[in-house]
Amino acid sequence: MFTTILYPTDFSDVAQKALKYVEQLKYAGAQEVTILHVIDIRSLELLVWDPENYKTIENDLRESALNKISFIQRHLEKSGLRVKVRIETGIPASKILRVEKEENATIIVLGSHGRSNVKDMFLGSVSERVIRNATSPVLVVKR
């Protein structure tokens, strides 16, 4: 039923918690996981005052994400899942929804709140937008 998982991560604690659910979906027939990290273009633009440094900083963020993802990738591969890695730059919810279609995800597994959570919010803005607009089921893992 859930053969292809899309696992968006911002490396937050709740994203790590969601990873445990990704692993368990193997027993429900999952065969492949796409690990997606989105470099938020809005944050990137706030960080970069000098346009000449934009690509350098984006590349540094991409390299840092690849290093973090490599541990997740190896862990999932050891459990018998095929793993794809995608690092995108853009608006996180929009990129997640686009990658859902491109990778033909049969389920999206993500945390309820990311790094920019606001304690009083019921649900994070990215997860809420994904829930409202995704075509496949969404498993939201709470903190």
C-alpha positions, 0 to 999 in steps of 0.5 A: 500500500505505502511503497514509496515514502517521502520523508521531508526533514529539517533535522529538527527533533520532531523530524528525527522522531518521524524517522522512526515511523518511516522505518516501521513502514517497511513492515507495511510494504514500503520499499523506497524512501525519498529523503528531502531537505529544503533550503528555505529560500526566504531564510537564505535571502535574509542571510545573504546581504551580498549577492556574490556570496549567495551561491557560496552560502547556498552550497555550504548549506547544501553540503551541511544537509548532505552530511546530515542526510548521509547518516539517515540514508545509511541507516535506512539502507541497512534496514533494507529500504532503497533511498533517494536523496533530494536537496532543493532550494525554495519554499518548503511546503511548495517543494514538498508538494512538487516532490510528492508528485515527481517521486510518486510518493504513496505517503508523506511522513513529516513532523508536526513542527519544524525548527521554526515552530511557535509553541502556541501554534496547533500545527506548523505552517509547513505541515499544515499546508502539506496536509491541505494540499497533498494528494497522498496520505500524510502521516504527521508525527507530533512532538 
